[in-house]
């Protein structure tokens, strides 16, 4: 992944899903990413980081 883009349709779909969740959460539920008392955004962020590491190590 570093230095080049990924052509994986799975990675693209995961990215779209995360972006959609973030957009809906921010606009409809008032989530603020980076706030220490927001557990849902933190969990989503950690899950995305884990997925990125797993995909990068492949």
HELIX and SHEET records of a PDB file:
HELIX    1   1 UNK A    9  UNK A   28  1                                  20    
HELIX    2   2 UNK A   39  UNK A   57  1                                  19    
END                                                                             
